[in-house]
Every structure is written in C-alpha cells, then in structure tokens.
C-alpha cells in the first residue's frame, strides 16, 4: 500500500469505518471503540439524566434557583444523546442513517443538536454568573435570582438559541434521487455529499461549513468557556478570602481534656466534667430554652431561643463561673452557616466546570484543526479517525455523566436522592403488605 498517497479530508468518513483496505492499528482501535463505548454510555446517560430530572423536579429542590438551571441542563443533555450519540452509533455500526429515512428528521436533526449543545453551554455560563453575583453581592442577588427568574431566563435563552439555529431547517433537503444532487452540486462535490439528505445548494454549504462554523466556535464555545473560567476563578478566590476572614472572626474553641456530657431535659442542663485539672477559656455549651410567653420583646408569642447560665460543680467553679455565655457547641455561627449552605452549589459548579473543560475543549480544538487541513496521508487518516471517536466520546461523557457529578459534589442533591430512594422503598414494601 502506498502510504504517501494524499487524500482530501472532505472525502474521509470518520463514522462507518472500513479497515479492510489497510492494516493500521489506529483504524482498528477506532473501529472497536465505536462498537464498545457508545452503547453503555448512551444507557447510562439516558437513565442518569432521567433520574436528575426526577430529583431536581421535587418541591424541595425547585425552591433553589440553581436547581432550575440543572433541570434544564439534564433535559438538554438527554436530547443531545438521543439526537447525536444514538444516530451516530447506529450509522457507525450498521451504516444506516436515520436522516435518510425521514424528510422531517433530515431537516431537524442538526437543528436540534446545535440548539441543545449550545443551550447546555450557555446554561453553565448562566449558572456561573449567578454564583458569581451571589458571591459578590449576596443580598441583592438573592432577591433577584429566584426560581421564577431562573425559569424566565432559561426559557428566553432557549428561545434565542432555537431562533438563531433555525436556518438549518431550511439549509438541508431530502433529495428524491442522486441525479438531483449531481445537477445541483456537480461532479466535484457529489462524492462528499450524503444521499438523500444533503445541503440545499452550494451557497448554503459554503456558509454552513465556513461562516457558521466560525460563529459557533466563537459564540457558543470560546466566549462562554472564557466567562466560565474567569467566573470560577473569581468565585474560588473570593471563597478563600472569606474563609480567612471567617477564621479570624470565629476562631476555633479549644477545650483541652474535657469530657462534657449534657443531659438536656426541658429547661434543665446537667454538665458532667472530668475531675482532672483542665484549662477552660470559655464556658461550656448551654441548653436552649423556648420562651412562648408574650411580652414587650415578644408581642406575638413566637417561639424563641434564650440561653441560661450553667451551674458548675467541683473545683472548677471559680474558673468558669464568671466567663461569658457562648453558643451551643454544635451551633454554627451565622456567617459560617451561610458558608456551609453555599458550599454545595459552589463545589458542584467547580466540578461541572472542570469536567466541561476537560471533555469539550478537545472536541473544539479537533474541529478547528480539521478546518485547516486539506489533504492527508493514509496513515494520518487512520490517526484522525481514532482522534475523532476519542474526542466524541469525551463530549458525550459531558452529556451522560452529569448525574454522577451532581451526586458526588452536590450535598443537597445527594440528600434529596436518598429521600427519594427511601420513599420508594417504603411504597414498594407497602405493595407487598397489602
């Protein structure tokens, strides 16, 4: 075989591979990757996104504006898998293209894929901007970013994206026979076109492969990725600075060799101390009491917590009786409580951002490089076929594995999932009890 034979990249297929004409290991690896990886990834992605939609749709989760973005993201990822991964896998294994079987599907498939992928990227961008504003101006941002506001923003973004990609519906045509394609494009372009679903004319082919490709890379890839990266770096820096300030404001209470056991019943508290010499800097935790009586400071009689002094026993009475009252040991300071509450969304956002960069950036680079290549040697063709399936698998992982990212990095998501599983077990057991 002549390894120095040059072939135009436009004539190369990267999906339905045939490695019988060459003996390159890259082509064989790509051939088996198409048959092994996509199907399990599709199953995991469909079930994972369905579970994400179920969990994020629960009333407790819908109260959080972040859950609205994640809910739309799960639905968008599922659409990308059904319209992207599934048809490409079937075509690579069997050689059958779904777009050739239906006129409507021929016109709408790429429209749906472009819209869903762009929507997923912009959702992550909007989520980053929301967390950034919540970090910089938490009071104003919490008033602004409500679940209703997030829903309006998501629907508006989706409408704009669908409208901007609507030209694809009119840019493809389902031809009745090959002679129509030959008359429209001529002999030079005829081999690179698929029958019967192809471009509507030469002008749109040039626009879609060149101009629109550049617009997609800039508007839906590089610009959102830059915003996401800068936003997450800013959020991380702000969290680190707040943590340092918090440690200065609420230093860790250190009580050496103390074994304090409290038995709090109604309005009494009985601390038990070791008889060993100790050095106590603050008074031990006290028991909260509920005051339901109406008064000048509590006109509505609403329950409120007040703290009482602890009666100490033994030789340590003089050491701690004059110390100021402190909070309960397990009670989190207000500033720290808000930090803990915000930890889960921020950690989830960081995890999703890193995963998005790792899985999406290689595919973007691959598309840019392909547009700059004219002809390739046969050995380089096999390498590009292997590279194509690898970057496609990485991109599909971004759509298929978000459920596991939510579960690992999202504390609220994990808790709601456990509640869902627990309630499901109870309902399942009641069926057999009847």
Secondary structure, 3 states (H helix, E strand, C coil): CCCCCEEEHHHCCCCCCCCCCCCCHHHHHHHHHHHHHHHHHHHHHHHHHHHHHHHHCCHHHHCCHHHHHHHHHHHHHHHHHHHHHHHHHHHHHHCCCHHHCCHHHHHHHHHHHHHHHHHHHHHHHHHHHHHHHHHHCHHHHHHHCCHHHHHHHHHHHHHHHHHHCCHHHHHEEECCCHHHHHHHHHHHHHCCCCCCEEECCHHHHHHHHHHHHHHHHHHHHHHHHHHHHHHHHHHHHHHHHHHHHHHHHCCCCCCCCCCCECCCECCECCCECCCCCCCCCCCCCCCEEECCCCCCCCCCCCCCEEECCCCCCHHHHHHHCCCCCCCCCCCCCHHHHHHHHHHHHHHHHHHHHHHHHHHHHHHHHHHHHHHHCCEEEHHHHHHHHHHHHHHHHHHHHHHHCHHHHHHHHCHHHHHHHHHHHHHHHHHHHHHHHC
